[in-house]
Amino acid sequence: MEQGVAADASAVWGRANRLQTNAIVGSGAYEVRVQIDGGWRVMYVAKFELAIYALHAFHKKTQKTRKDDIELAKKRYKQIGVSQ
């Protein structure tokens, strides 16, 4: 990873104000909430020793998460072969 990209990522993760599990997507899935220019969400899985998979990242404009965002994260969760 390039230094500039790593610095940008660390600035975003440093601003994360809430981390929670997201069982709707699948077992072991988490959601990070970041408040920069509104609300951002990153859904990810960290069940593997050497990898963290970002399933979906999106700008959240309403209080309720859109069904399309959840379905996309679920689809990607299944694609990486996570056992429930």
Backbone bond lengths (Angstrom), bond angles and torsions (degrees), N, CA, C in turn:
res aa  C-N    CA-C-N  psi(-1)  N-CA   C-N-CA  omega(-1)  CA-C   N-CA-C  phi
1 M - - - 1.456 - - 1.523 107.80 -
2 E 1.313 115.59 135.42 1.450 120.10 178.97 1.521 110.43 -69.53
3 Q 1.331 116.41 152.32 1.461 120.45 -177.03 1.525 112.85 -59.28
4 G 1.329 117.74 -42.98 1.460 120.87 -179.12 1.514 111.91 -62.15
5 V 1.330 116.13 -41.74 1.460 120.96 178.90 1.516 109.97 -65.90
6 A 1.325 116.76 -42.95 1.468 120.72 179.06 1.523 110.65 -62.46
7 A 1.315 116.92 -40.34 1.467 120.43 179.85 1.520 110.33 -65.45
8 D 1.340 117.10 -42.85 1.463 120.98 178.14 1.528 110.73 -62.20
9 A 1.322 116.81 -44.82 1.467 120.93 179.87 1.516 110.40 -62.71
10 S 1.314 116.92 -42.34 1.463 119.54 -179.33 1.522 111.39 -66.79
11 A 1.334 118.04 -32.93 1.463 120.64 176.77 1.524 110.52 -66.14
12 V 1.325 116.68 -40.34 1.470 120.38 178.69 1.520 110.72 -67.89
13 W 1.334 118.09 -49.33 1.468 120.59 -178.19 1.526 110.29 -64.03
14 G 1.328 117.00 -31.39 1.457 119.79 177.57 1.521 112.57 -67.50
15 R 1.307 116.80 -21.08 1.464 121.68 179.21 1.527 112.47 -95.00
16 A 1.293 117.79 -0.44 1.466 120.52 -179.81 1.520 108.36 -61.89
17 N 1.310 116.13 126.23 1.451 118.52 -176.58 1.522 113.32 -107.46
18 R 1.311 116.70 -1.88 1.453 117.89 178.34 1.516 110.08 -161.99
19 L 1.306 115.50 135.31 1.456 122.70 176.77 1.513 106.74 -125.39
20 Q 1.317 116.79 130.27 1.459 118.72 178.29 1.516 109.51 -146.08
21 T 1.323 115.84 158.04 1.456 119.89 175.35 1.521 108.46 -72.80
22 N 1.302 116.11 155.97 1.459 121.12 178.50 1.518 108.62 -132.27
23 A 1.328 115.96 79.50 1.463 122.32 -176.98 1.522 111.97 -66.48
24 I 1.321 117.77 -20.44 1.465 120.05 178.12 1.525 109.80 -62.46
25 V 1.322 116.47 -38.29 1.461 121.13 179.35 1.526 109.78 -74.96
26 G 1.333 117.82 -44.41 1.458 122.00 179.22 1.511 111.28 163.09
27 S 1.300 115.92 164.59 1.460 122.37 179.66 1.526 110.40 -62.06
28 G 1.321 116.64 128.22 1.460 120.47 179.32 1.517 113.83 87.74
29 A 1.324 117.41 0.90 1.467 120.59 177.29 1.532 108.82 -85.47
30 Y 1.317 115.30 142.65 1.461 121.67 179.92 1.518 109.97 -127.50
31 E 1.304 114.71 161.85 1.458 121.53 177.19 1.524 108.00 -131.35
32 V 1.315 115.71 128.45 1.460 121.95 175.19 1.513 106.66 -105.19
33 R 1.319 115.58 133.91 1.463 121.12 177.47 1.517 108.70 -108.74
34 V 1.321 115.67 127.21 1.461 121.92 -178.66 1.523 108.20 -125.20
35 Q 1.319 116.16 132.34 1.462 121.58 178.99 1.525 109.63 -103.16
36 I 1.327 116.74 90.62 1.463 124.22 173.88 1.527 105.70 -137.98
37 D 1.314 117.51 120.23 1.469 120.33 -177.27 1.521 111.08 50.65
38 G 1.291 116.61 50.86 1.459 121.30 -175.33 1.517 109.40 96.34
39 G 1.290 117.27 -162.16 1.465 121.18 -177.82 1.508 112.62 -98.50
40 W 1.312 116.34 135.47 1.460 123.56 174.97 1.512 108.07 -122.13
41 R 1.305 116.88 148.10 1.454 122.33 177.57 1.525 109.23 -129.45
42 V 1.319 115.72 142.41 1.460 122.06 172.34 1.517 106.29 -128.42
43 M 1.327 116.86 119.85 1.463 121.70 176.07 1.520 107.00 -100.90
44 Y 1.328 116.11 132.04 1.461 119.07 -176.08 1.529 111.71 -148.95
45 V 1.337 114.87 166.38 1.465 122.66 176.52 1.520 107.08 -127.08
46 A 1.328 116.41 134.41 1.472 121.20 178.28 1.522 109.44 -129.31
47 K 1.322 117.24 49.36 1.464 121.85 -178.22 1.533 112.66 -93.17
48 F 1.293 116.62 0.54 1.449 120.30 -176.01 1.521 109.63 -109.44
49 E 1.308 116.79 146.23 1.460 121.41 -176.25 1.524 112.99 -61.09
50 L 1.317 116.74 -38.40 1.459 119.38 -172.91 1.524 114.16 -114.70
51 A 1.320 118.37 12.59 1.461 118.02 -175.95 1.523 112.68 -148.72
52 I 1.303 114.40 147.91 1.463 122.96 168.13 1.520 104.80 -122.15
53 Y 1.318 116.68 123.76 1.451 121.36 -179.43 1.514 110.27 -102.05
54 A 1.339 116.78 118.09 1.462 120.93 172.50 1.527 105.92 -80.82
55 L 1.315 116.42 115.27 1.451 121.38 -177.78 1.520 111.76 -81.35
56 H 1.327 115.97 -38.18 1.461 119.98 -178.33 1.527 109.25 -167.99
57 A 1.313 116.41 140.31 1.465 122.46 174.20 1.518 106.95 -130.11
58 F 1.323 116.29 137.01 1.457 118.60 -176.05 1.525 111.37 -156.81
59 H 1.323 114.72 157.23 1.455 122.78 176.35 1.521 107.02 -86.83
60 K 1.310 116.12 120.54 1.456 120.34 -176.98 1.516 108.79 -95.97
61 K 1.329 115.45 119.15 1.461 120.74 -174.36 1.523 113.10 -106.05
62 T 1.324 117.17 -11.90 1.462 121.00 179.19 1.521 108.72 -128.95
63 Q 1.317 116.95 168.48 1.465 120.06 -178.93 1.525 111.65 -67.24
64 K 1.308 117.27 -37.40 1.461 121.33 -178.24 1.532 110.03 -91.09
65 T 1.333 116.19 136.30 1.466 120.63 177.38 1.525 109.12 -72.19
66 R 1.322 115.74 132.58 1.466 119.96 -179.48 1.520 110.94 -63.73
67 K 1.327 116.12 142.77 1.460 121.65 179.41 1.531 110.90 -59.48
68 D 1.339 117.89 -37.76 1.463 121.54 179.19 1.526 111.87 -60.10
69 D 1.338 116.95 -38.39 1.464 120.83 178.84 1.526 110.91 -66.32
70 I 1.323 116.54 -42.68 1.469 121.04 179.20 1.530 110.48 -66.07
71 E 1.324 116.66 -44.61 1.469 120.58 -178.95 1.527 111.77 -63.43
72 L 1.329 117.57 -38.29 1.462 120.64 178.10 1.528 110.61 -65.12
73 A 1.318 117.52 -42.80 1.471 121.26 177.80 1.532 110.03 -63.38
74 K 1.337 118.27 -41.19 1.473 122.09 178.17 1.528 111.06 -62.23
75 K 1.330 116.11 -43.60 1.462 121.15 179.93 1.532 110.35 -60.90
76 R 1.319 116.68 -45.76 1.465 120.25 -179.48 1.525 111.46 -68.50
77 Y 1.315 116.69 -34.10 1.474 121.91 176.00 1.521 109.36 -58.51
78 K 1.333 116.74 -46.32 1.467 121.28 179.69 1.518 111.65 -66.48
79 Q 1.345 117.12 -36.46 1.459 121.74 -177.87 1.520 113.06 -64.63
80 I 1.336 117.39 -30.65 1.473 118.22 -178.85 1.515 111.96 -85.96
81 G 1.335 117.06 -3.56 1.465 120.86 172.65 1.513 115.04 76.06
82 V 1.311 117.49 36.06 1.455 121.35 177.38 1.514 108.64 -73.85
83 S 1.339 117.22 128.87 1.458 119.52 176.11 1.525 108.89 -84.73
84 Q 1.317 115.82 135.44 1.462 121.05 -175.87 1.475 112.29 -73.58
